[in-house]
């Protein structure tokens, strides 16, 4: 049995590894167009900041490890250019037949429709180009960032830490608009302004052009002259090969799959950023291009190809980031999303101290809890604070409750731990649940 996996990122290598764990005799081949497998794009902003210099650290395991220890045939720097019903063709002219095919082709940067030109315009997407990008950005004194999502904020922090002037331009009304409501994002805006980032919101991009030795960002509200531009305008599923195979494309633009990660062709699986899933709150198609989701999708696909019967239930959409001294995380729907989906919403925002008042070093955690009016079902939560562990613990707790369709009452009655150095006797989640009772 030969399985060909196209794409050696988190999803692809997770799939291949799971197959070989269950069926060591299966012939598993992975084709990766770059020189890295099992790579971590989320580390690029920290590399740009200079927190580490060894590019090999982007890989959790090296190609040699997968080849020699796990018995997977890994082909790096080889692109698959054509796919057919039972074989593929590579850019090296190689023809490889397959019994099962796994598309793990990931995502590609979303480039704005505006005119873009110049030799100092970058996207932050694949770690194989991280060193090149870092070297070019090092000579810039002023960096313009187009977009205010996760990558935009993290690159803005990296550039400010490096002592560069940063101008962020976004068409959104507030940063992290897909994860936070405006009443929470204001905390992020304050932190950005405090750190020296010039934040330009509600501005639509018209053009990025070269002017002498500079780059010019032109919007419908202003003109900004910078030394380099980072396009942090999101990503889209890389469905080029899926289209060659005439696979069904879902509502989100990613490849449609069932709960076993099988596409509209029963011998082809899709995993990771290229694959669509289900939002567990709405029950509707959803796209969540994050490594945590990709790894689990690969595990499920590999298990099913190897003969087990596992299902992927969907995601709550949990994510987390940091800007300077603030950590921000969310799970489920924002209040704005919930209303757009026709849900009747109740929400509350509370501020709580992160430790007992008598214990030194306590900080503040802001929590927004969102529930469905009437049923009391928890449908979302947002967290911002200066202690990453505090934020992480709460968002993960709430994500698990959302997956199990828990109610505000379930949360209020949850038996959460208490220790003065790390929380109050009334946990911030419990306080939020208690206050939300009155609005349901």
C-alpha positions in Angstrom: 0.0 0.0 0.0 1.5 3.3 -1.1 0.4 6.6 0.5 1.6 9.9 -1.0 1.5 13.0 1.2 1.9 16.3 -0.6 3.2 18.8 2.0 5.6 18.3 4.8 4.2 20.7 7.4 2.5 19.9 10.6 -0.5 18.2 9.0 1.4 16.2 6.5 4.1 14.9 8.8 1.4 14.1 11.5 -0.5 12.1 8.9 2.6 10.2 7.7 3.8 9.5 11.2 0.5 8.1 12.4 0.2 5.8 9.4 3.7 4.4 9.9 3.0 3.9 13.7 0.0 1.7 13.0 1.1 0.2 9.7 4.9 0.0 9.6 4.8 -2.0 6.3 2.9 0.7 4.4 5.0 2.7 1.9 4.6 6.4 2.9 6.1 9.1 0.8 6.1 12.9 1.6 6.9 15.5 -0.9 7.8 19.0 0.4 8.7 21.9 -1.8 10.9 23.6 0.7 13.9 22.3 2.7 12.0 22.1 5.9 9.5 19.6 7.3 7.4 19.6 10.5 8.1 23.3 10.5 6.6 26.1 12.8 5.7 29.3 10.9 4.4 30.7 14.2 8.0 31.2 15.3 8.9 33.6 12.5 8.1 36.8 14.4 10.3 35.7 17.3 13.1 34.9 14.8 12.8 38.3 13.3 13.1 39.8 16.8 16.3 37.8 17.3 15.1 35.6 20.1 16.9 32.7 18.3 19.2 32.4 15.3 19.3 28.7 14.5 16.9 28.1 11.6 16.8 24.4 12.3 14.8 25.2 15.4 11.9 25.9 13.1 11.6 22.1 12.6 10.4 19.9 15.4 12.1 17.0 13.7 14.5 16.9 10.8 13.9 15.1 7.5 16.6 12.6 8.5 14.7 11.8 11.6 11.6 10.9 9.7 13.6 8.9 7.2 15.8 7.0 9.6 13.7 6.6 12.7 10.1 6.6 11.4 10.7 5.0 8.0 9.0 7.7 6.0 10.4 8.5 2.6 10.7 12.3 2.7 11.6 14.2 -0.4 12.5 17.8 0.3 12.9 20.6 -2.3 10.6 18.6 -4.6 7.3 20.1 -5.8 4.3 18.2 -7.1 3.2 20.0 -10.2 0.5 17.6 -11.5 -1.9 15.2 -9.8 -4.0 12.5 -11.4 -6.3 9.8 -10.3 -3.6 7.3 -9.4 -0.2 9.1 -9.8 1.6 12.4 -9.4 4.3 14.2 -11.4 7.0 16.3 -9.7 9.1 19.2 -11.0 12.0 16.8 -11.3 10.0 14.7 -13.9 9.3 11.9 -11.4 6.1 9.9 -11.7 4.9 8.3 -8.5 1.8 6.1 -8.2 -0.4 6.1 -5.1 -3.2 4.1 -3.5 -4.2 6.9 -1.1 -3.3 10.6 -1.6 -3.1 13.2 1.2 -3.3 16.9 0.4 -1.4 18.8 3.1 -0.6 21.8 0.8 -1.4 24.4 3.5 -2.2 28.0 2.8 -0.7 30.9 0.9 -0.5 34.6 1.7 -3.6 36.6 0.8 -2.3 39.5 -1.3 -4.5 42.6 -1.4 -6.1 43.4 -4.7 -4.5 46.8 -4.6 -1.5 47.5 -6.8 1.7 46.2 -5.0 5.2 47.0 -6.3 8.7 47.4 -4.9 11.6 45.2 -3.8 11.1 45.7 0.0 7.6 44.2 0.3 7.4 41.0 2.3 4.9 38.4 3.5 5.5 36.4 6.6 4.5 32.8 5.9 7.2 30.1 5.5 10.2 29.7 7.8 12.4 28.7 4.8 12.5 32.5 3.9 12.8 33.8 7.5 16.5 34.5 7.3 16.2 36.4 4.0 13.4 38.5 5.4 15.3 39.2 8.7 18.4 40.4 6.8 16.4 42.7 4.6 14.3 44.1 7.5 17.4 44.8 9.6 18.4 47.7 7.3 15.0 49.3 7.6 14.5 52.2 10.0 10.7 52.5 9.5 8.5 49.4 8.8 5.0 49.6 7.5 2.6 46.7 8.4 -0.5 46.2 6.4 -3.0 44.2 8.5 -3.8 43.9 12.2 -4.2 40.2 12.8 -1.9 37.9 14.7 1.1 38.1 12.4 0.7 41.9 12.1 0.8 42.4 15.8 3.6 39.9 16.4 5.8 41.5 13.7 5.0 44.9 15.0 6.3 43.9 18.4 9.4 42.3 16.9 10.2 45.5 15.0 9.6 47.8 18.0 11.9 45.6 20.1 14.5 46.0 17.4 14.2 49.8 17.8 12.4 50.5 14.5 9.6 52.9 13.8 6.4 51.0 13.0 3.2 52.1 11.2 0.3 49.7 11.2 -2.4 50.2 8.6 -5.6 48.2 8.7 -9.0 48.3 7.1 -10.5 46.8 10.3 -12.0 48.9 13.1 -9.8 47.3 15.7 -6.9 44.9 15.9 -7.5 41.1 16.0 -11.0 41.7 14.7 -11.6 38.0 13.9 -10.9 37.0 17.5 -11.8 40.0 19.7 -14.7 42.4 19.9 -14.0 46.1 19.9 -14.7 46.5 23.6 -11.8 44.1 24.3 -9.5 45.1 21.5 -9.3 48.6 22.9 -6.9 47.2 25.5 -4.6 46.0 22.7 -4.8 49.4 20.9 -3.7 51.2 24.2 -0.8 48.8 24.5 0.3 49.4 20.9 0.1 53.1 21.2 2.0 53.0 24.5 4.8 51.0 22.8 5.1 53.6 20.0 3.3 51.9 17.2 1.4 54.3 15.0 -2.0 52.6 14.5 -4.1 53.6 11.5 -7.5 51.9 11.5 -10.5 52.0 9.2 -8.1 52.7 6.2 -8.4 50.8 3.0 -5.2 50.1 1.0 -5.0 51.7 -2.4 -1.4 51.0 -3.4 2.0 50.0 -2.2 4.7 51.5 -4.5 8.4 52.2 -4.7 9.5 55.9 -4.5 13.3 56.3 -4.7 14.8 54.2 -1.9 11.5 54.1 0.0 8.2 52.3 -0.1 5.0 54.2 -0.1 1.7 52.9 1.5 -1.2 54.8 0.1 -4.7 54.4 1.7 -8.0 56.1 1.3 -7.0 58.3 4.2 -3.3 58.9 4.1 0.1 58.3 2.6 2.9 56.7 4.6 6.6 56.6 3.6 8.5 53.7 5.0 11.7 51.7 4.3 9.9 48.3 4.1 6.4 46.9 4.0 5.1 43.7 5.6 1.8 42.4 4.1 0.1 40.7 7.0 -3.3 40.5 5.3 -4.0 36.9 6.1 -3.9 33.6 4.2 -6.1 31.5 1.9 -6.2 27.8 1.3 -3.8 26.5 -1.3 -6.3 24.5 -3.4 -4.5 24.4 -6.7 -3.9 20.7 -6.6 -7.4 20.0 -5.3 -8.8 21.8 -8.3 -6.7 19.6 -10.6 -8.4 16.6 -9.1 -11.9 18.3 -9.3 -12.4 17.9 -5.6 -15.3 19.6 -3.9 -14.4 23.0 -2.5 -16.3 24.0 0.6 -18.1 27.2 1.5 -15.0 28.6 3.2 -12.8 28.2 0.0 -10.9 25.2 1.6 -11.3 21.6 0.5 -14.5 20.0 1.8 -13.9 16.9 4.0 -16.1 14.7 6.1 -15.4 14.0 9.8 -12.8 11.4 8.8 -10.9 13.9 6.7 -11.9 12.2 3.4 -12.6 14.5 0.5 -15.2 14.0 -2.2 -12.9 11.3 -3.6 -12.8 8.5 -1.1 -9.1 7.7 -1.8 -8.0 11.3 -1.2 -7.7 13.0 2.2 -7.1 16.7 3.0 -5.6 18.0 6.2 -4.4 21.2 7.8 -4.8 24.7 6.3 -6.1 23.3 3.0 -9.0 21.6 4.7 -12.4 22.8 5.9 -13.9 21.8 9.2 -16.9 22.5 11.3 -17.4 25.2 14.0 -18.7 23.4 17.0 -20.8 26.4 18.1 -22.6 27.0 14.9 -22.3 23.5 13.3 -21.5 25.3 10.1 -18.4 25.0 7.8 -15.4 26.8 9.2 -11.7 27.3 8.4 -9.1 27.4 11.2 -5.6 27.7 9.8 -3.6 27.0 12.9 -1.0 24.3 13.7 -2.9 22.8 16.6 -5.8 22.0 14.3 -3.4 20.8 11.5 -1.7 18.3 13.8 -5.0 16.8 15.0 -6.4 16.6 11.5 -3.3 14.7 10.4 -3.6 12.3 13.3 -7.2 11.6 12.4 -6.5 11.1 8.7 -3.5 8.9 9.3 -5.5 6.7 11.7 -8.3 6.3 9.2 -5.9 5.5 6.3 -4.3 2.8 8.6 -7.6 1.2 9.2 -9.0 2.7 12.4 -12.2 4.8 12.5 -11.6 8.1 14.2 -13.6 11.3 13.6 -12.6 15.0 13.8 -15.5 16.8 15.6 -14.6 20.3 14.5 -13.1 23.2 16.4 -14.1 26.0 18.7 -11.7 28.4 17.0 -9.3 28.8 19.9 -6.3 31.0 19.5 -3.8 33.1 21.4 -1.2 35.8 20.8 0.8 38.4 22.6 1.7 42.1 22.1 4.4 43.4 24.4 3.0 43.1 28.0 -0.4 41.8 27.0 -1.6 38.3 26.1 -4.8 37.9 24.3 -6.8 34.8 23.6 -10.2 33.8 22.4 -12.4 30.8 21.8 -15.8 30.2 20.3 -17.6 33.1 18.6 -17.1 36.8 19.1 -20.3 38.6 20.1 -20.4 40.2 16.6 -20.1 36.8 14.9 -22.8 35.3 17.1 -25.2 38.1 16.2 -24.4 37.6 12.5 -25.3 33.9 12.8 -28.7 34.9 14.2 -28.0 33.9 17.8 -29.5 35.8 20.8 -26.6 36.8 22.8 -25.8 37.8 26.4 -22.3 38.9 27.4 -20.4 40.3 30.3 -16.9 41.8 30.8 -15.2 41.6 34.1 -11.8 42.6 35.5 -10.3 40.4 38.1 -7.0 40.2 40.0 -4.9 37.2 39.2 -3.8 36.4 42.7 -5.0 36.8 46.2 -4.7 40.5 47.2 -2.3 39.8 50.0 0.1 37.9 47.7 2.7 40.1 46.0 2.9 40.5 42.2 -0.8 40.2 41.3 -1.9 41.5 37.9 -5.2 42.0 36.2 -7.2 39.7 33.9 -10.0 41.0 31.7 -12.6 38.4 30.7 -15.5 38.6 28.3 -17.9 35.7 28.5 -20.6 35.2 25.8 -23.6 32.9 26.1 -26.7 32.1 24.1 -29.7 33.9 25.7 -32.4 31.4 26.8 -30.4 28.2 26.7 -27.4 29.6 28.6 -25.0 27.7 26.4 -21.5 29.2 26.4 -20.6 30.3 22.9 -17.5 32.4 23.3 -14.9 33.9 25.5 -12.1 36.5 25.3 -9.2 37.0 27.7 -6.6 39.7 28.0 -4.0 40.0 30.7 -0.3 40.5 31.4 0.3 36.9 32.7 0.4 34.4 29.8 -0.3 31.4 32.0 -3.4 33.0 33.5 -4.8 33.8 30.0 -3.8 30.4 28.6 -5.4 28.4 31.5 -8.7 30.2 31.2 -9.1 30.1 27.4 -8.3 26.4 27.4 -10.8 25.7 30.2 -13.5 27.5 28.3 -12.6 25.9 25.0 -13.1 22.5 26.5 -16.5 23.5 27.9 -17.6 24.9 24.6 -16.7 21.6 22.9 -19.0 19.8 25.3 -21.8 22.4 24.8 -21.6 23.4 28.5 -23.8 26.1 30.0 -23.0 29.1 32.1 -24.4 27.1 35.1 -21.9 24.3 34.3 -19.1 26.8 34.3 -20.2 28.4 37.5 -20.4 25.0 39.2 -17.0 23.8 37.8 -14.7 22.6 40.5 -11.6 24.8 39.7 -8.5 24.8 41.8 -7.5 27.6 44.1 -4.1 28.7 45.4 -3.3 32.3 46.5 -0.1 32.7 44.4 -2.0 31.9 41.1 -5.6 32.8 41.5 -8.4 34.1 43.7 -10.8 31.9 45.6 -13.4 33.2 43.2 -11.8 32.4 39.9 -12.3 35.0 37.1 -14.2 32.5 35.0 -16.6 31.8 37.9 -17.0 35.5 38.6 -17.9 36.1 34.9 -20.4 33.2 35.0 -22.0 34.5 38.1 -22.5 38.0 36.6 -23.8 36.5 33.3 -26.6 34.7 35.2 -28.4 38.0 35.5 -28.5 38.5 31.7 -29.7 35.2 30.5 
